[in-house]
């Protein structure tokens, strides 16, 4: 039964205190030896993920697909790609995830389908087919056929001629991904059926792909018209079917547009990826200019009560810097992607986190500390917990989608096959012989053990996910200071984006006791002026409990997974 938004319980709001881990089944672990990751392999690694502290898995598309765009060209929404196993394997995986207390959200890619999908094949063959209006057609190619191209350099048009149909069809992405017409009631009904199917198989919600394109008016001559009521309909359906399920949107929009997606009262999408903060975060990491990041945090500060931003560093896509100014983008390119093959689509970088940060342990720990300290819900991309690298010989975004590196065995322990569907990084400083889970598990000072410890501390700080926050003023421009507060408990986090040591003076209102460090035993008392002086090493960070009291461990233990 649907629960009204205003009466939601803490159990319904589990996503505010989640640790999300994004992975692609095909790149995680191959259990049957065919060179492709599968659900049986993923099931065998659930103990590892639970031990890391993950509470929610985000699965990238795993449906039947020609796989010309990493599975985002779906050919059957009600299936598991046979390369990854069967529906039975999926259910076995879901059952074990549930037993370990992990939720699972799945990618919902309904802005477009593969042109191999039976719907599109029926539509192109017969103008009278009921599926014809599920897609978008034009007798003439519009004059602005290249307006708003998503993949400059790899895509020349949004309208492609189909010989069988005798018309042009619209595709916001590649020509093999025909856009669905979500203004058609029949398409909306089908979207709800797809959602209902996976909810019945245990999904706790959906990560919605390309939401601004899903809701836009798709007809020649229409510009910028969006139907946000579709999001309301999807949310209503979701809550009728499963009251605690969520919608997480990929919507790279300006912060001031987010109320249209969340809904004024938080009755549309529960979660959105925080692109405004993400882009300014990388600019700050590149330049130590923190002011744009502070502004982005202020701009995204007050989502509706039941809504939540998802903070992330890298994802399976390019690092999109399109919202930065031209100068900011160029400075970020110079720091993290100076070579032409590092860059992509005139706006982004196709690199992994560790190589971009030059494999500097200080900067990697700074970035990952920020991920878990920023207000909202953190999402970590598979492999970033050990700092895996990239393969720039692969095309476009595939460079950062190499298989997971488990050990120094052949293919990094990913597969026992003679060859894998995509090569594991095998040379250079990020080779699987040097960077793998097994090696880092044995090293107390490894990045993996740092991430596990940071997640453990984050889980003891419900204020960061549940509370409100304030970006504090300091006289140290290279430092970011955030105070998060919930139910009378406050956590202060400080991060130094400079390679040089810095001293940060912080004044807190109503601080009744010392600052107690969460990573060590140090306690700082207020000075004579009532403020606190904190020393930060180059690229250093500190987390403090404010007031000297123990953290709300009972609150944390009472919170459902």
C-alpha positions in Angstrom: 0.0 0.0 0.0 1.2 3.5 -0.8 2.4 5.6 2.1 1.8 9.4 1.6 5.1 11.3 1.4 4.4 13.2 4.6 3.9 10.1 6.7 7.0 8.1 5.6 8.8 6.2 8.3 12.5 5.9 8.9 12.4 2.5 7.3 11.1 4.0 4.0 14.1 6.5 4.0 16.8 3.8 4.1 18.5 5.5 1.1 19.6 8.5 3.2 22.0 6.3 5.2 23.1 3.9 2.4 26.5 3.1 0.9 25.9 2.6 -2.8 28.3 0.5 -5.0 27.9 0.6 -8.8 29.0 -2.3 -10.9 28.5 -4.0 -14.2 27.9 -7.7 -14.0 30.0 -8.5 -17.0 33.1 -6.9 -15.6 32.9 -8.2 -12.0 33.7 -11.9 -11.9 33.4 -14.8 -14.4 32.2 -18.0 -12.7 31.7 -20.2 -15.7 34.9 -19.6 -17.5 33.6 -18.0 -20.7 35.5 -14.7 -20.3 32.4 -12.7 -19.3 31.2 -11.8 -15.8 28.0 -13.3 -14.7 25.4 -13.4 -11.8 26.9 -16.5 -10.3 30.3 -14.7 -10.1 28.7 -11.6 -8.6 26.9 -13.8 -6.0 30.3 -15.2 -5.0 31.6 -11.7 -4.3 28.7 -10.5 -2.1 30.6 -11.4 1.1 33.4 -9.1 -0.1 31.0 -6.2 -0.7 29.2 -6.8 2.6 32.6 -6.7 4.4 33.5 -3.5 2.6 30.3 -1.9 4.1 28.2 -1.7 1.0 24.4 -1.6 1.8 23.0 -1.1 -1.7 24.2 -2.3 -5.1 23.4 -0.5 -8.3 23.5 -2.9 -11.3 24.1 -1.5 -14.7 22.0 -2.9 -17.5 22.0 -6.8 -17.6 19.2 -7.4 -20.1 19.4 -9.0 -23.5 21.2 -6.5 -25.8 23.4 -6.4 -28.8 25.8 -4.7 -26.3 26.9 -2.0 -28.7 26.7 0.5 -25.8 27.6 -1.4 -22.7 24.1 -2.8 -22.5 22.3 0.5 -22.7 20.9 -0.6 -26.0 18.2 -2.9 -24.5 16.5 -5.5 -26.7 14.3 -7.2 -24.1 13.5 -5.5 -20.7 12.1 -8.7 -19.2 15.2 -10.8 -19.5 18.7 -11.5 -18.3 21.4 -11.4 -21.0 22.2 -15.0 -21.6 25.9 -14.2 -21.3 25.4 -13.3 -17.6 23.2 -16.3 -16.7 19.5 -16.9 -16.3 16.6 -15.4 -14.4 17.2 -18.2 -11.9 20.8 -17.0 -11.4 19.6 -13.5 -10.9 17.0 -14.6 -8.3 19.7 -16.7 -6.5 21.9 -13.6 -6.4 19.1 -11.4 -5.1 18.3 -13.9 -2.4 21.9 -13.9 -1.1 22.1 -10.1 -1.3 18.9 -9.9 0.8 20.4 -12.4 3.3 23.4 -10.2 3.7 21.3 -7.1 4.3 22.0 -5.5 0.9 19.5 -3.9 -1.3 19.7 -3.9 -5.1 18.7 -1.2 -7.5 18.7 -1.8 -11.3 19.2 0.4 -14.3 16.0 1.5 -15.9 16.9 2.5 -19.5 13.6 3.6 -21.0 14.4 6.7 -22.9 15.4 4.5 -25.9 15.7 0.9 -27.0 18.0 -1.0 -29.3 16.9 -0.9 -32.9 17.0 -4.7 -32.6 14.2 -4.6 -30.1 11.0 -6.3 -31.4 9.1 -3.1 -30.7 11.2 -1.1 -33.1 11.3 -3.9 -35.7 7.5 -4.0 -35.7 7.3 -0.2 -35.9 9.7 0.1 -38.9 7.9 -2.6 -40.9 4.4 -1.2 -40.7 3.1 2.3 -40.4 -0.1 1.0 -39.0 1.6 -1.1 -36.3 0.6 0.0 -32.8 4.3 0.3 -32.1 4.8 2.9 -34.8 3.9 5.7 -32.3 6.2 4.2 -29.7 9.0 5.9 -31.5 9.6 9.3 -33.1 9.5 9.7 -36.9 9.8 12.4 -39.5 9.4 12.4 -43.3 12.1 15.0 -43.6 15.3 15.4 -41.7 14.9 18.5 -39.5 17.2 21.4 -40.2 18.4 21.3 -36.6 19.1 17.5 -36.9 22.4 17.9 -35.0 21.2 20.1 -32.2 22.0 18.8 -28.8 24.2 15.9 -29.9 25.3 13.9 -26.8 28.4 12.4 -28.2 30.2 15.0 -30.4 32.8 13.4 -32.6 31.2 10.0 -32.4 27.7 11.1 -33.5 26.8 13.4 -36.4 23.0 13.6 -36.2 19.9 12.9 -34.0 17.8 11.8 -37.0 18.7 8.7 -39.1 17.0 7.4 -42.3 15.5 3.9 -42.1 15.0 2.3 -45.5 12.4 -0.1 -44.3 10.3 2.5 -42.5 10.8 5.1 -45.3 11.2 7.8 -42.6 13.8 9.3 -40.3 13.8 8.2 -36.7 14.9 10.2 -33.7 17.8 9.1 -31.5 19.3 11.3 -28.8 22.2 8.9 -28.5 23.7 6.6 -31.1 21.9 5.7 -34.3 21.4 2.1 -33.0 19.4 3.5 -30.0 16.0 4.7 -31.2 14.2 7.0 -28.7 10.9 5.9 -27.2 8.1 8.4 -27.2 7.2 8.6 -23.5 4.4 11.1 -24.2 2.5 8.1 -25.6 0.3 6.6 -22.9 1.0 3.1 -24.1 4.7 3.6 -23.6 4.1 4.9 -20.1 2.0 1.9 -19.3 4.8 -0.4 -20.5 7.3 1.4 -18.4 5.2 0.7 -15.3 5.0 -3.0 -16.3 8.8 -3.2 -16.6 9.2 -1.6 -13.1 6.6 -3.9 -11.6 8.4 -7.0 -13.1 11.7 -6.2 -11.4 10.1 -5.1 -8.2 8.4 -8.5 -7.9 11.9 -10.0 -8.4 13.2 -8.1 -5.4 14.6 -4.8 -6.7 14.6 -2.0 -4.2 14.3 0.6 -6.9 15.8 1.9 -10.1 18.6 4.1 -11.3 16.9 6.0 -14.2 19.1 6.6 -17.2 19.0 10.0 -19.1 15.9 11.4 -17.3 15.9 14.8 -19.0 15.8 13.0 -22.4 13.1 10.6 -21.2 10.6 13.4 -20.3 11.4 15.7 -23.2 9.0 16.3 -26.1 10.4 14.4 -29.1 9.1 15.8 -32.3 10.6 17.8 -35.1 10.4 21.4 -34.2 9.8 21.0 -30.4 12.4 22.6 -28.2 12.8 22.1 -24.5 9.3 21.0 -23.6 9.4 18.5 -20.7 6.6 16.5 -19.0 7.5 16.1 -15.3 4.2 14.5 -14.6 5.8 11.2 -15.9 8.1 11.3 -12.9 5.1 11.7 -10.6 3.3 8.8 -12.2 6.4 6.6 -11.9 6.8 7.5 -8.2 3.1 6.8 -7.5 3.3 3.4 -9.1 6.5 2.6 -7.3 5.0 3.3 -3.9 1.8 1.4 -4.6 3.9 -1.6 -5.5 6.6 -1.3 -2.8 6.5 1.6 -0.4 10.2 1.8 0.3 11.5 1.5 -3.3 13.4 4.5 -4.8 14.1 6.3 -8.0 17.6 7.5 -8.5 18.0 9.9 -11.5 20.8 10.5 -13.8 19.9 14.1 -14.6 22.9 16.4 -15.4 20.9 19.6 -15.0 21.5 23.0 -13.3 20.9 23.0 -9.6 18.0 25.4 -9.9 16.2 22.8 -12.1 16.3 20.1 -9.5 13.0 21.0 -7.8 11.3 19.9 -11.1 12.8 16.5 -10.7 12.5 16.0 -6.9 9.1 17.6 -6.9 8.3 20.6 -4.6 7.5 18.3 -1.7 9.8 15.4 -2.7 7.0 13.5 -4.3 8.7 12.7 -7.6 12.3 11.4 -7.5 13.8 10.5 -4.2 17.4 10.8 -5.4 19.6 12.5 -8.0 23.2 12.2 -8.9 24.9 15.5 -7.8 26.5 16.6 -11.0 26.9 20.3 -9.9 29.1 19.2 -7.0 30.9 16.5 -8.9 32.2 18.8 -11.6 33.4 21.5 -9.1 34.9 18.8 -6.9 37.3 17.8 -9.7 38.1 21.4 -10.5 39.0 21.9 -6.8 41.1 18.7 -6.8 42.9 20.0 -9.9 43.5 23.6 -8.8 42.9 23.9 -5.0 40.3 26.6 -5.9 37.5 25.5 -3.6 35.1 28.4 -4.0 33.1 26.9 -6.9 32.7 23.7 -4.9 31.4 25.7 -1.9 29.0 27.5 -4.2 27.7 24.2 -5.6 27.2 22.8 -2.1 25.2 25.9 -1.2 23.2 25.6 -4.5 22.2 22.0 -3.7 21.8 22.5 0.0 18.1 22.3 0.5 16.4 19.4 -1.4 12.9 18.5 -0.2 12.7 16.7 3.1 12.5 13.2 1.7 14.8 13.8 -1.2 18.5 13.2 -1.3 21.5 14.0 -3.4 23.9 11.2 -4.3 27.6 12.2 -4.2 30.0 10.4 -6.5 33.5 10.7 -7.9 33.7 8.6 -11.0 31.1 6.6 -12.8 31.0 4.3 -15.8 30.6 7.3 -18.1 33.0 10.0 -18.9 33.9 12.6 -16.3 31.6 15.3 -17.7 33.0 18.8 -17.1 30.5 20.5 -19.4 29.0 22.8 -16.7 32.4 24.3 -15.8 33.5 27.6 -17.4 35.9 27.2 -20.4 38.8 28.3 -18.2 37.9 25.9 -15.4 37.5 23.0 -17.8 40.9 23.7 -19.4 42.6 23.9 -16.1 41.1 20.6 -15.1 42.1 19.0 -18.4 45.7 20.3 -17.9 45.8 18.6 -14.5 44.0 15.3 -15.1 43.9 14.8 -18.9 46.4 16.8 -20.9 46.6 14.3 -23.8 44.0 14.3 -26.6 43.2 10.6 -25.9 42.4 11.4 -22.3 39.6 13.7 -23.4 36.2 12.9 -25.0 33.2 14.6 -26.5 34.7 18.1 -26.1 33.7 18.2 -22.5 35.0 15.4 -20.4 37.7 12.9 -19.5 37.6 9.1 -20.1 39.9 8.3 -17.2 39.7 6.4 -14.0 40.1 8.1 -10.6 43.6 6.7 -9.6 45.4 7.6 -12.9 43.9 11.1 -12.9 45.2 11.7 -9.4 48.6 10.4 -10.6 48.3 7.4 -8.2 49.2 9.8 -5.3 48.1 8.1 -2.1 47.4 11.4 -0.4 45.2 12.7 -3.2 43.3 9.4 -3.5 42.6 9.3 0.2 41.5 13.0 0.1 39.1 12.3 -2.8 37.6 9.2 -1.2 37.3 10.9 2.2 35.4 13.7 0.4 33.1 11.1 -1.2 32.0 9.9 2.2 32.0 13.3 4.0 29.9 15.2 1.5 26.3 15.6 2.6 24.0 13.1 1.0 24.4 9.4 0.0 27.8 8.2 -1.3 28.1 6.1 -4.5 31.4 4.4 -5.2 32.2 2.9 -8.6 33.6 -0.6 -8.7 37.4 -0.8 -8.5 37.9 2.6 -7.1 38.3 1.1 -3.7 41.6 -0.4 -4.8 42.5 2.3 -7.3 42.3 0.3 -10.6 43.5 2.0 -13.8 42.3 2.4 -17.3 43.0 1.1 -20.8 43.1 4.0 -23.2 43.5 1.7 -26.2 39.8 0.9 -25.8 37.3 3.1 -27.6 35.5 6.0 -26.0 34.1 5.3 -22.5 35.2 1.7 -22.6 38.6 2.8 -21.3 37.4 2.9 -17.8 35.2 -0.2 -18.0 37.9 -2.9 -17.6 37.3 -6.1 -15.5 37.7 -6.0 -11.7 41.2 -7.1 -10.4 40.9 -9.7 -7.7 44.4 -11.2 -7.5 47.7 -11.7 -9.4 46.3 -14.8 -11.1 45.8 -14.8 -14.8 43.4 -12.1 -15.9 43.6 -10.7 -12.4 41.4 -13.5 -11.0 38.5 -12.2 -13.0 38.2 -15.3 -15.3 39.9 -18.6 -16.0 39.1 -18.3 -19.7 41.8 -18.2 -22.4 40.6 -14.7 -23.4 38.3 -12.2 -21.7 35.6 -10.2 -23.5 37.6 -7.0 -22.6 41.2 -7.1 -21.4 42.2 -6.7 -17.8 44.8 -4.0 -17.2 48.0 -6.0 -17.4 50.8 -3.5 -17.7 52.2 -0.4 -16.1 51.7 0.7 -12.5 48.0 -0.3 -12.5 48.6 -3.8 -13.8 46.6 -6.5 -11.9 49.8 -8.0 -10.6 50.3 -4.7 -8.7 46.7 -3.6 -8.0 44.3 -6.2 -6.8 42.0 -7.0 -3.9 44.0 -10.0 -2.5 47.2 -7.9 -2.2 45.5 -5.0 -0.6 43.6 -7.1 1.9 47.0 -8.2 3.3 48.3 -4.6 3.5 46.9 -2.7 6.5 47.9 0.6 4.9 46.3 -0.2 1.5 43.6 2.0 -0.2 41.1 -0.9 0.2 41.5 -1.0 4.0 41.3 2.8 4.1 38.0 2.8 2.2 36.6 0.0 4.5 37.6 2.0 7.6 36.1 5.2 6.2 32.8 3.5 5.4 32.7 2.2 8.9 33.3 5.6 10.4 30.7 7.1 8.0 28.1 4.6 9.1 28.6 5.9 12.7 27.9 9.4 11.4 24.2 9.5 10.5 24.3 13.3 10.6 26.1 13.3 7.2 23.3 11.4 5.4 20.3 12.4 7.5 21.0 15.9 8.8 21.3 19.4 7.6 24.6 21.0 6.9 26.5 24.3 6.8 29.5 25.1 4.7 31.7 27.0 7.2 33.7 30.1 6.4 37.4 29.8 7.1 40.4 32.1 6.3 42.1 29.2 4.5 40.8 29.3 0.9 42.2 25.9 0.0 40.2 24.2 2.7 36.6 23.0 2.8 34.9 22.8 6.1 31.4 21.3 6.5 29.3 20.9 9.7 26.6 18.3 9.5 24.0 18.0 12.3 21.2 15.6 13.1 19.3 15.0 16.3 21.7 17.0 18.4 24.8 15.3 17.1 27.3 17.2 14.8 30.2 16.1 12.7 32.8 18.5 11.3 34.9 17.5 8.3 37.8 19.4 6.9 39.7 18.8 3.7 42.8 20.5 2.4 43.0 20.7 -1.4 46.5 22.1 -1.4 49.7 20.0 -1.5 51.1 22.2 1.3 50.2 21.9 5.0 47.5 24.4 6.1 46.1 25.6 9.4 42.4 26.1 9.6 40.6 28.2 12.2 37.0 27.2 12.7 34.4 28.9 14.9 31.4 26.7 15.8 28.1 27.9 17.4 27.1 26.1 20.6 30.1 23.8 20.7 30.0 22.6 24.3 33.1 20.4 24.3 36.2 19.4 22.4 36.5 18.2 18.9 37.1 14.5 19.0 38.9 13.0 16.0 37.2 10.1 14.4 40.3 8.7 12.7 42.5 8.8 15.8 42.4 9.6 19.5 43.1 13.3 19.3 40.8 15.8 21.0 41.0 19.6 20.4 39.8 22.1 22.9 38.6 25.5 21.9 41.0 28.4 22.1 40.6 31.6 24.1 38.6 33.1 21.4 36.2 30.2 21.4 37.3 28.8 18.0 39.3 25.7 17.1 42.6 25.6 15.3 43.1 22.5 13.1 46.4 21.5 11.4 46.0 19.7 8.1 48.8 18.1 6.2 49.2 18.6 2.4 46.0 17.0 0.9 45.1 16.2 4.4 41.6 15.8 6.0 40.1 15.4 9.5 36.7 14.2 10.7 35.6 15.3 14.2 32.7 14.6 16.5 31.6 18.0 17.8 31.1 18.3 21.6 33.1 15.4 22.9 30.1 13.1 23.3 30.1 9.6 21.9 28.6 9.2 18.4 24.9 8.1 18.2 25.8 4.5 17.9 22.5 3.3 19.2 20.8 5.5 16.6 23.0 3.9 13.9 22.3 0.3 15.1 18.6 1.0 15.1 18.6 2.1 11.5 17.4 -0.5 9.1 19.6 -1.6 6.1 
